[in-house]
Amino acid sequence: MPSPTVDSWLDQEDSRLAPGALRNRDSRGRRHPEPAHEFRTSFQRDRERIVYSSSFRRMTGKTQVLVASVNDHHRTRLTHTLEVAQIARTVARRLQLNEDLTEAIALAHDIGHPPFGHAGEQALDECLREFGGFNHNLYGLRRVDELEERYPGFPGLNLTFELREAFVRHSGILNGPDGDEFREMGGPPLEAQVVDVVDSIAYDTHDIDDALGLGFVTFDELHEIEFWRRAAETVRGIYPGLSGPSFRGAVLRELLAWQVTDLLTETARRIVAQRIASAEDVRRSELPLVGFGTEMLAWKQGLERFLRERVYRHHRVLQMTASGKRILKALFDEYTRTPELLPEKHLRRWAGAAHLAGTAPYPRLPGRTLVETLPRVVGDYLAGMTDRFAQREYRRLFQPSVDL
């Protein structure tokens, strides 16, 4: 039996994908040209490059909402990412979109998050305010374009245009220099739109799950939310007397199922209503094609309002985020004041910039083109840390001992 080739896979895409899906043949390619793989498509290779990157692995030690030292059961940035990828691939399959592209975007969408969740992003944005600020999506693009070091022929991961575009689209910052390459493309592909919306499904539902598991909220408090109340009534109708973790899991599955079903129904309706017949039609559409119906949107807004008021501002969450911000700001100040404390490979990036001015304290890093100011180099170093490593570095610098 002959082995499958890339061409045979591309032929299958032409026959099985919906008209508005983005085919591998339509990709705008990579920044650094590479020969086609014998049996893997461009988007399949993107997915695998993300999975094998150091940034992807480090998400296991990065906070989703709660600092990772609370316990071993709540979600980290990595487990959230895997849940987004699973739901997004299901949606893409049902809508006959490009599953490989959808999954690759989902797996990559959070690799730029710093330690300590959104508190870490706020801290770095404040530290770097005079140097362009910090946005985790744009930092994710920097990681895949320049900072990952896996291939001898080019910096970064050399992902396709469509994967790289998704970082900028997710940031919503198309007017900055990072958006120049993508600004004239029109709207995002359906696959990127799916990941954006599914991200909200995952974190809304799973943040409730973690909050219940940690005792931040109770079933009685959740009964105030119409969405939760309707889902709970449905579960009780099917399983009278169900309680505890089993009841919680059943309600959460109901919440997920309702959101995904509504998303599929409403998205299909919009695609038909706007007469989408090609990926170019998707780009030209002035309105989002992937989204929820009016009723579901109202239910989700009620759930998100509850999360903001009762979970994200819970005193234990605020204590943890305040500590995280304090750690990152202290590290930033110390590293910029005493840069020789930085690992040498980061110093060399700064040295490359200083080299141009004739004041380089270290030799320029061979084969690398990215040169930066010291604050930006420090910010990139901190953003790549896990929660645990940042805490360890803080103790090493500010609670010193003779141990190395």
C-alpha positions as CSV (number, residue, x, y, z in Angstrom):
1,M,0.0,0.0,0.0
2,P,1.6,3.4,-1.0
3,S,2.3,5.8,1.8
4,P,0.2,9.0,1.9
5,T,1.8,12.1,0.6
6,V,1.2,15.8,1.3
7,D,-0.5,16.2,-2.2
8,S,-3.0,13.5,-1.4
9,W,-3.9,15.2,1.9
10,L,-4.3,18.5,0.2
11,D,-6.6,16.9,-2.3
12,Q,-8.7,15.5,0.6
13,E,-8.9,19.0,2.0
14,D,-10.4,20.3,-1.2
15,S,-13.2,17.8,-1.0
16,R,-14.0,17.7,2.7
17,L,-13.5,21.3,4.0
18,A,-16.3,23.9,3.9
19,P,-15.9,26.7,1.4
20,G,-14.9,29.2,4.0
21,A,-12.2,27.0,5.6
22,L,-8.6,27.9,5.1
23,R,-6.8,25.2,3.2
24,N,-3.1,24.5,3.4
25,R,-2.8,25.4,-0.3
26,D,-3.9,29.0,0.6
27,S,-1.3,29.6,3.3
28,R,0.9,32.6,2.8
29,G,3.9,30.6,3.8
30,R,6.8,31.1,6.2
31,R,9.2,34.0,6.8
32,H,12.1,31.8,6.0
33,P,11.4,29.4,3.1
34,E,11.5,25.7,3.8
35,P,11.0,22.7,1.5
36,A,7.6,21.0,1.9
37,H,7.5,17.9,4.1
38,E,6.9,14.5,2.4
39,F,3.7,13.7,4.4
40,R,3.0,16.5,6.8
41,T,1.2,19.7,5.8
42,S,2.3,23.2,6.9
43,F,-0.3,23.5,9.6
44,Q,0.5,20.0,11.0
45,R,4.1,21.1,11.2
46,D,3.1,24.3,13.0
47,R,1.2,22.3,15.6
48,E,4.1,20.0,16.3
49,R,6.6,22.9,16.5
50,I,4.4,24.5,19.2
51,V,4.1,21.3,21.2
52,Y,7.9,20.7,21.2
53,S,8.7,24.3,22.1
54,S,10.1,25.3,25.5
55,S,7.4,27.9,25.8
56,F,4.7,25.3,25.6
57,R,6.3,23.1,28.2
58,R,6.6,26.0,30.7
59,M,2.9,26.6,30.6
60,T,2.6,23.7,33.0
61,G,4.1,25.9,35.7
62,K,2.2,29.1,34.9
63,T,-1.0,30.4,36.6
64,Q,-4.3,30.4,34.9
65,V,-6.2,32.4,37.6
66,L,-4.8,31.0,40.8
67,V,-1.1,30.7,41.7
68,A,0.1,27.2,40.9
69,S,1.3,26.5,44.5
70,V,-2.3,26.5,45.8
71,N,-2.8,22.8,45.0
72,D,-2.3,20.2,42.3
73,H,-5.9,20.0,41.1
74,H,-6.8,23.4,39.7
75,R,-5.9,24.4,36.2
76,T,-2.6,25.7,35.0
77,R,-2.1,27.7,31.8
78,L,-1.2,24.4,30.1
79,T,-4.3,22.4,31.1
80,H,-6.4,25.4,30.1
81,T,-4.7,25.4,26.7
82,L,-5.3,21.7,26.2
83,E,-9.0,22.1,27.0
84,V,-9.3,25.0,24.5
85,A,-7.6,22.9,21.8
86,Q,-10.0,20.0,22.5
87,I,-13.2,22.1,22.3
88,A,-11.9,24.1,19.3
89,R,-11.1,21.0,17.3
90,T,-14.6,19.6,18.0
91,V,-16.1,22.9,16.8
92,A,-13.8,22.9,13.7
93,R,-14.8,19.4,12.8
94,R,-18.5,20.0,13.0
95,L,-18.2,23.2,10.9
96,Q,-15.8,21.4,8.4
97,L,-13.0,23.9,9.1
98,N,-9.3,23.1,9.0
99,E,-8.8,21.1,12.2
100,D,-5.0,21.2,12.1
101,L,-4.9,25.0,11.8
102,T,-7.5,25.4,14.5
103,E,-5.7,23.1,16.9
104,A,-2.3,24.8,16.2
105,I,-3.7,28.2,17.0
106,A,-5.3,26.9,20.2
107,L,-2.1,25.3,21.4
108,A,-0.2,28.5,20.7
109,H,-2.6,31.1,21.9
110,D,-1.3,31.4,25.5
111,I,2.4,30.6,25.2
112,G,3.2,34.3,25.7
113,H,1.6,34.5,29.2
114,P,4.0,35.5,32.0
115,P,4.0,34.0,35.5
116,F,1.2,34.9,37.9
117,G,-1.6,35.2,35.4
118,H,-3.0,38.5,34.5
119,A,-1.4,40.1,37.5
120,G,2.0,39.2,36.0
121,E,1.0,40.8,32.7
122,Q,-0.1,44.0,34.6
123,A,3.2,44.1,36.4
124,L,5.3,43.8,33.3
125,D,3.2,46.3,31.4
126,E,3.8,48.8,34.2
127,C,7.5,48.1,34.3
128,L,7.8,48.4,30.5
129,R,5.5,51.4,30.0
130,E,8.2,53.6,28.7
131,F,9.4,50.9,26.3
132,G,6.1,50.0,24.6
133,G,4.4,48.1,27.4
134,F,3.7,44.4,27.6
135,N,1.1,42.3,25.9
136,H,1.1,38.5,26.2
137,N,-0.1,37.9,22.7
138,L,2.6,40.1,21.1
139,Y,5.2,38.6,23.4
140,G,4.0,35.2,22.2
141,L,4.7,36.3,18.6
142,R,8.2,37.4,19.7
143,R,8.8,34.0,21.2
144,V,7.8,32.1,18.1
145,D,9.5,34.6,15.7
146,E,12.8,35.1,17.5
147,L,13.2,33.8,21.1
148,E,12.7,30.1,20.7
149,E,16.0,28.3,19.8
150,R,15.4,24.9,18.2
151,Y,16.5,25.2,14.5
152,P,19.9,26.0,13.1
153,G,18.6,27.6,9.9
154,F,16.4,30.4,11.3
155,P,15.5,32.1,14.6
156,G,12.3,31.1,16.4
157,L,9.9,28.4,15.1
158,N,9.3,29.9,11.6
159,L,5.6,29.3,11.8
160,T,3.2,30.0,8.9
161,F,1.7,33.5,8.4
162,E,-1.7,32.3,9.6
163,L,-0.3,31.1,13.0
164,R,1.6,34.3,13.5
165,E,-1.3,36.4,12.5
166,A,-3.5,34.8,15.2
167,F,-1.3,36.2,17.9
168,V,-1.8,39.8,16.7
169,R,-5.5,39.2,16.0
170,H,-6.0,37.9,19.6
171,S,-4.2,41.0,21.0
172,G,-6.5,43.3,19.2
173,I,-3.5,45.6,18.5
174,L,-3.4,45.9,14.7
175,N,-2.2,49.6,14.7
176,G,1.2,48.9,16.2
177,P,4.3,47.8,14.4
178,D,3.5,44.2,15.1
179,G,0.3,44.6,13.1
180,D,1.9,46.0,10.0
181,E,2.2,42.7,8.3
182,F,-1.4,41.7,8.9
183,R,-3.4,44.9,8.8
184,E,-4.4,44.8,5.2
185,M,-5.6,41.2,5.3
186,G,-9.1,42.0,6.3
187,G,-10.7,39.9,9.0
188,P,-9.3,36.8,10.7
189,P,-9.9,33.3,9.3
190,L,-12.7,31.2,10.7
191,E,-10.2,29.0,12.5
192,A,-8.8,31.9,14.4
193,Q,-12.3,33.2,15.3
194,V,-13.2,29.7,16.6
195,V,-10.2,29.7,19.0
196,D,-11.0,33.2,20.3
197,V,-14.6,32.3,21.2
198,V,-13.8,28.8,22.5
199,D,-11.2,30.4,24.8
200,S,-14.0,32.2,26.6
201,I,-16.1,29.0,26.8
202,A,-13.2,27.2,28.5
203,Y,-12.1,29.9,31.0
204,D,-15.7,30.9,32.0
205,T,-16.7,27.3,32.7
206,H,-13.5,26.1,34.2
207,D,-12.8,29.1,36.4
208,I,-16.2,28.3,38.0
209,D,-15.0,24.7,38.5
210,D,-11.8,25.8,40.2
211,A,-13.5,28.3,42.4
212,L,-15.9,25.7,43.6
213,G,-13.1,23.2,44.2
214,L,-11.1,25.7,46.3
215,G,-14.2,26.8,48.3
216,F,-14.2,30.4,46.9
217,V,-17.9,30.1,46.0
218,T,-20.8,27.8,46.9
219,F,-23.6,26.1,45.0
220,D,-26.0,28.5,46.7
221,E,-24.1,31.5,45.5
222,L,-24.0,30.2,42.0
223,H,-27.8,29.8,42.0
224,E,-27.9,33.6,41.5
225,I,-26.7,33.1,38.0
226,E,-29.4,32.3,35.5
227,F,-27.1,30.2,33.3
228,W,-26.0,28.0,36.2
229,R,-29.5,27.8,37.6
230,R,-30.9,26.5,34.3
231,A,-28.1,24.0,33.8
232,A,-28.5,22.8,37.4
233,E,-32.3,22.3,37.0
234,T,-31.6,20.3,33.8
235,V,-29.2,18.0,35.7
236,R,-31.6,17.6,38.6
237,G,-34.3,16.6,36.2
238,I,-32.1,13.8,34.8
239,Y,-30.4,12.8,38.0
240,P,-32.6,13.5,41.1
241,G,-30.7,13.6,44.3
242,L,-27.3,14.0,42.7
243,S,-24.9,16.1,44.9
244,G,-21.3,16.9,45.6
245,P,-18.5,16.5,43.0
246,S,-20.7,14.4,40.7
247,F,-23.4,17.2,40.6
248,R,-20.7,19.8,40.0
249,G,-19.3,17.9,37.1
250,A,-22.6,17.2,35.5
251,V,-23.6,20.9,35.6
252,L,-20.3,22.0,34.2
253,R,-20.7,19.5,31.3
254,E,-24.2,20.9,30.7
255,L,-22.8,24.5,30.6
256,L,-20.1,23.4,28.1
257,A,-22.6,21.5,25.9
258,W,-25.0,24.4,25.8
259,Q,-22.3,26.9,24.8
260,V,-20.8,24.7,22.1
261,T,-24.2,23.8,20.6
262,D,-25.3,27.4,20.5
263,L,-21.9,28.4,19.0
264,L,-22.3,25.8,16.2
265,T,-25.9,26.8,15.5
266,E,-25.3,30.5,15.4
267,T,-22.1,30.3,13.4
268,A,-23.6,28.1,10.8
269,R,-26.5,30.6,10.5
270,R,-24.2,33.5,10.1
271,I,-22.1,31.7,7.4
272,V,-25.3,31.0,5.4
273,A,-26.8,34.5,6.0
274,Q,-23.6,36.2,4.7
275,R,-23.2,33.8,1.8
276,I,-19.7,32.8,2.6
277,A,-18.3,30.8,-0.4
278,S,-14.6,31.1,0.2
279,A,-11.8,32.0,2.6
280,E,-11.6,35.4,0.9
281,D,-15.3,36.0,1.7
282,V,-14.4,35.4,5.4
283,R,-11.6,38.0,5.2
284,R,-14.0,40.5,3.6
285,S,-16.8,40.0,6.2
286,E,-17.1,43.2,8.4
287,L,-18.8,41.3,11.2
288,P,-17.6,38.2,13.2
289,L,-18.9,35.0,11.8
290,V,-18.2,32.8,14.8
291,G,-20.2,33.7,17.9
292,F,-23.2,33.1,20.1
293,G,-26.9,33.8,19.8
294,T,-28.4,36.7,21.8
295,E,-29.8,34.6,24.7
296,M,-26.6,32.6,25.2
297,L,-24.5,35.8,25.1
298,A,-26.7,37.3,27.9
299,W,-26.3,34.1,30.0
300,K,-22.5,34.2,29.5
301,Q,-22.3,37.9,30.4
302,G,-24.1,37.1,33.7
303,L,-21.6,34.3,34.4
304,E,-18.6,36.5,33.6
305,R,-20.0,39.3,35.8
306,F,-20.2,36.8,38.7
307,L,-16.6,35.6,38.1
308,R,-15.3,39.2,38.1
309,E,-17.1,40.1,41.3
310,R,-16.9,36.9,43.4
311,V,-13.9,35.0,42.1
312,Y,-11.3,37.3,40.5
313,R,-11.7,39.8,43.3
314,H,-11.8,37.2,46.1
315,H,-9.5,38.2,48.9
316,R,-7.3,35.1,48.5
317,V,-7.0,35.7,44.7
318,L,-6.1,39.4,45.4
319,Q,-3.5,38.4,47.9
320,M,-1.9,36.0,45.5
321,T,-1.9,38.4,42.6
322,A,-0.5,41.2,44.8
323,S,2.4,38.9,45.8
324,G,3.0,37.9,42.1
325,K,3.2,41.6,41.0
326,R,5.5,42.5,43.9
327,I,7.9,39.6,42.9
328,L,8.1,40.5,39.2
329,K,8.5,44.3,39.9
330,A,11.3,43.5,42.4
331,L,13.0,41.2,40.0
332,F,12.7,43.7,37.1
333,D,14.3,46.5,39.2
334,E,17.1,44.3,40.4
335,Y,18.0,42.9,37.0
336,T,17.9,46.3,35.3
337,R,20.1,47.8,38.1
338,T,22.5,44.8,38.1
339,P,22.3,43.2,34.6
340,E,25.3,40.9,35.2
341,L,22.8,38.8,37.3
342,L,21.1,37.8,34.1
343,P,21.9,34.5,32.4
344,E,24.5,35.0,29.7
345,K,22.3,34.3,26.7
346,H,20.0,37.1,27.7
347,L,22.9,39.4,28.3
348,R,24.1,38.7,24.8
349,R,20.9,40.0,23.4
350,W,21.4,43.3,25.2
351,A,25.1,43.2,24.2
352,G,24.0,43.0,20.6
353,A,22.3,46.4,21.0
354,A,25.2,47.8,22.9
355,H,27.6,46.4,20.3
356,L,26.2,48.8,17.7
357,A,27.1,51.7,19.9
358,G,30.6,50.3,20.6
359,T,29.9,49.7,24.3
360,A,29.1,46.0,24.3
361,P,30.0,44.3,27.6
362,Y,29.7,40.9,26.0
363,P,30.3,39.5,22.5
364,R,27.4,39.6,20.2
365,L,25.4,36.4,20.0
366,P,26.3,34.7,16.7
367,G,23.6,34.1,14.1
368,R,21.0,36.2,16.0
369,T,19.5,39.4,14.6
370,L,17.3,40.5,17.6
371,V,18.9,43.2,19.7
372,E,17.1,45.0,22.4
373,T,17.3,47.6,25.2
374,L,18.1,46.2,28.6
375,P,14.6,46.7,30.1
376,R,13.1,44.8,27.1
377,V,15.6,41.9,27.6
378,V,14.7,41.8,31.3
379,G,11.0,41.9,30.5
380,D,11.3,39.0,28.1
381,Y,13.3,37.0,30.6
382,L,10.7,37.5,33.3
383,A,7.8,36.7,31.0
384,G,9.3,33.3,30.2
385,M,9.5,32.3,33.8
386,T,7.2,29.9,35.5
387,D,5.5,30.9,38.8
388,R,7.8,28.6,40.8
389,F,11.0,29.8,39.1
390,A,10.1,33.5,39.6
391,Q,9.5,32.7,43.3
392,R,12.8,30.9,43.5
393,E,14.7,33.7,41.9
394,Y,13.1,36.2,44.2
395,R,14.3,34.2,47.2
396,R,17.8,33.8,45.8
397,L,18.2,37.5,45.3
398,F,16.4,38.9,48.3
399,Q,16.6,36.1,50.9
400,P,20.2,35.0,50.1
401,S,22.0,32.0,51.6
402,V,25.3,30.3,50.8
403,D,23.5,27.7,48.7
404,L,23.7,28.1,44.9
